[in-house]
Amino acid sequence: MSAIPVYIHDDGEGPAVVFLHAFPMDAGMWDPQVAQLHTDFRCLRPEFWGCGESPLPADDHSLDDFAAVVLRQLAALGVQRFAVVGLSMGGYAAFALLRQARERVSHLVLASTRSEADASQARASRQALMDWVRRDGVEAIAGSMRQRQLSPAALANPSLVARLREITARCTPQGVIACLEAMSVRPDSTAELGAIGVPTHVIAGGADVVTPAAEMRSMAGAIPNARFSLIADVGHFVNLEAPDQFNGFLKELLEPSR
Ligand code: MLT
């Protein structure tokens, strides 16, 4: 397991909330959440190796390696117990955190994600994406992925698209390749859903073609007492396309812990 520390953005004071970013993104994707929550919560945003301010990956790093490093660093920061908010790849990392330290997690938000491992077709697509990044750089694949990740309304919103480009530009080719590798070897977490014993909110975008709402609803059904919400007409990045609704859901889940 890699001992290289990752960078963790640490803003605000109060009960701790750990935000886990998607792919190919960094902690900046959570700015609209931190802007509203940092007055009442300590918002911690780790970044995967090679993304944002984290150092380049030195080797193959699994999402379980990432979770282990994050858990260790959180403990060093005095954060023992925390809520977890993970979107897409961040959701896969949330499952890894739960696997290693279920007792440290107080609340869980799973947005636009899935519990299943990659099927062989998805693994092959990731290999093709790795080759594409090596050849043409990060923006080439990110620009193409955005066409599927964003709803039609978001794609027509130049400031949102520019913001996503800015976030992606902070991901290095090495980081993007490391994320693709880590996602392609992640284990299936479906059998663990029934053991999630903390207040959980599963949030889906009605126009998300990457992680369709029907799949998310059925994942929520396998988590004891989980709440499921569908935000109509928004794409994969529900927190960016509908920040007010998303933040409202976070506050409803987390407020009682203050
Ligand atoms: C993400 O948004 O993190 C990705 O779509 C996840 C994936 O490629 O499986």
Boltz pocket constraint, residues with backbone or C-beta under 6 A from the ligand:
constraints:
  - pocket:
      binder: B
      contacts: [[A, 21], [A, 22], [A, 23], [A, 24], [A, 87], [A, 88], [A, 89], [A, 90], [A, 112], [A, 183], [A, 210], [A, 236]]
      max_distance: 6.0
